[in-house]
């Protein structure tokens, strides 16, 4: 199974050094969205900044960026953006 890496990106980057083995890019996208939602539920801010400023950047096993998902695109409907 391919390995995907899920870095958190804003003006800083928090690198995923372990990655996750998933069947395909579609599963990686679903995982990235779930990962972002989980962070939004647990923390109001990441490294002192609103999560609205952050994105999840997904790379493959060769560290080639496949796609980027801004947290603001998957914001939780019941989670206040001002938090």
C-alpha positions in Angstrom: 0.0 0.0 0.0 1.2 3.5 -0.7 2.3 5.8 2.1 0.9 9.3 2.4 2.2 12.2 4.5 0.0 14.8 6.1 1.8 18.1 6.8 0.2 21.0 8.6 1.0 24.2 6.7 0.6 27.9 7.4 3.5 30.3 7.6 5.0 27.5 9.6 5.0 23.8 8.6 4.6 20.8 11.0 5.9 17.9 9.1 4.4 14.4 9.3 7.5 12.2 9.6 5.6 8.9 9.9 2.9 8.9 7.2 0.0 6.6 6.9 -0.4 3.6 4.5 -3.7 3.9 2.5 -5.1 2.2 -0.5 -5.2 5.3 -2.8 -5.4 9.1 -3.2 -9.1 9.1 -2.5 -8.6 7.5 0.9 -5.8 10.0 1.6 -8.1 12.9 0.9 -10.7 11.4 3.3 -8.1 10.9 5.9 -6.8 14.5 5.5 -10.3 15.9 6.0 -10.9 13.7 9.1 -7.5 14.7 10.5 -8.3 18.4 10.1 -11.8 18.0 11.6 -10.3 16.2 14.6 -7.8 19.0 15.2 -10.5 21.6 14.9 -12.6 19.8 17.5 -9.7 19.4 19.9 -7.9 22.7 19.6 -9.1 26.3 19.0 -5.7 27.2 17.7 -2.6 25.6 16.2 0.7 27.0 17.3 -1.1 30.2 18.4 -3.0 30.8 15.2 -6.6 30.2 14.3 -7.1 26.9 12.5 -8.7 28.8 9.7 -5.2 29.8 8.5 -4.0 26.3 8.3 -4.1 23.6 5.6 -3.3 19.9 5.4 -0.8 19.3 2.6 -0.7 15.7 1.4 2.3 14.1 -0.2 3.1 10.7 -1.5 6.0 8.4 -0.6 8.4 10.4 -2.8 7.3 13.5 -0.9 5.6 14.9 -4.1 2.7 17.2 -3.1 -0.5 15.7 -4.3 -3.0 18.2 -2.9 -3.7 20.8 -0.2 -6.9 21.1 1.8 -7.4 24.4 3.7 -9.1 23.9 7.0 -11.5 26.7 6.1 -12.9 24.5 3.3 -13.9 21.8 5.7 -14.8 23.9 8.7 -17.3 22.3 11.1 -20.7 23.9 10.8 -21.2 24.0 14.6 -17.7 25.2 15.4 -17.4 29.0 15.8 -14.7 30.4 13.5 -13.8 33.1 16.1 -12.5 30.5 18.5 
